[in-house]
Amino acid sequence: MNDVVISGTGLFTPPNVVTNAELVEAYNAYADKFNSENAKAIESGELEAISHSSVEFIEKASGIKQRYAMYKEGILDIDRMLPVVPRRSVDELSISAEMAVAAAKEALTQAQKDPHEIDLVICGSSTTQRHWPAVAVEIQQSLGCTGYSYDMSIACSTATFAISNAMDALLSGSANSVLVVNPEYVTPQVNFRDRDSHFIFGDVATAVVLERQKTAAEVPLFRILDRKLKTVFSNNIRTDFSYLTRAEENLTLERFFEPDQWFVQHGRKVFKELLPLVCNLVTSQLEENKVEISAIRRMWLHQANINMNQFAAQKLLGRPAEDGEAPIILDDYANTASAGAIIAFHKFREDFSPGDRGIICSFGAGYSIGSLLVEKL
Ligand code: CO8
């Protein structure tokens, strides 16, 4: 029998808050400056004027009220609109590792596990700090974990896909206790000059400890009854930022700041195309496991957009979700890529009783969808 359990979760919240009002004020000042500096070209029709952003739009269209940032300085400076990220020496912990280690410590404490009992660390993130050495190995060393570790990425579904990998390792016997960490240091990849997306993301890190029930301490446990993964190619959420940019012909510094080097999406298309895929996947997962939707107490959904979550929950339940059935953390954290569903699970599960079931479901770029059917033991 599959006896893989989640025995602990952790959350690291960065120290700085950036509100919608602050972001919009900076964006609008940038737009005014751009429009006045390009007045002639705009008047002649050569360039289009940039419209203002609005706090009301952001909250209504996304449900986001604020986000957290590891480094706030620079984000609101209209001549920069990027965090000022201090360069760290190779002897210091990298930013992603620092965030992950903080979340991991909470998850390990919850699971009552010593770091040396962890023999696999999977670091999953949409925004990998570097390619090698794997950040997971750095985290493994910093915590004092044994065994092996690796990095992986499948955008917003990275956490659920990483948990699925952890299950494979536990069930095959290649690991006995797994730490999955998701440091999402996303603000440096956000184009704060883009009206459609300047408000979407925030920084955070989450962590999950997984093991087999027989090794777990007497702590609240969630058994993973089933996991289901799916990917379908789409260009609607994309970044072309890569080491290849540096090797392009006719390279200039400006090239690194062109639109395709940032996060880019066609939000409406994503909304329309991804939701049916998500609902079909969860519905078929429940059918395959002979679980009625009425037996699902909570859905910890990916946190990209409040309207999207309400739509998905209503479609699956056949009625609007009631309080607590599909909790939202977007207002506080914004979209934190792969960490969103795990933040919701971390914050909203204490009221579960033995036998209660829920779904942790992520969805995002790729497209990628990962759904975990869990039961409180
Ligand atoms: N202020 C005021 N008005 C605005 C603004 C703004 N900031 N932005 C757009 N508008 C205007 C538009 O111009 C448009 O005006 P008009 O009707 O006159 O043309 C109007 O508002 C409506 O625009 P939209 O149709 O685009 O607005 P929507 O209601 O669709 O909301 C959203 C836009 C919020 C983007 C919405 O479409 C959405 O959230 N869609 C789902 C997106 C999604 O789930 N994406 C997943 C992304 S996460 C992921 O997988 C990425 C992982 C990688 C992470 C990397 C991190 C950097």
Residues whose N, C-alpha, C, O or C-beta is under 5 A from the ligand:
A	BS01	CO8	H52 S53 S54 F57 A61 S62 S126 A155 C156 V186 Q189 V190 R195 D196 F201 I237 F263 G267 R268 V270 F271 A304 N305 A337 F363 G364 A365
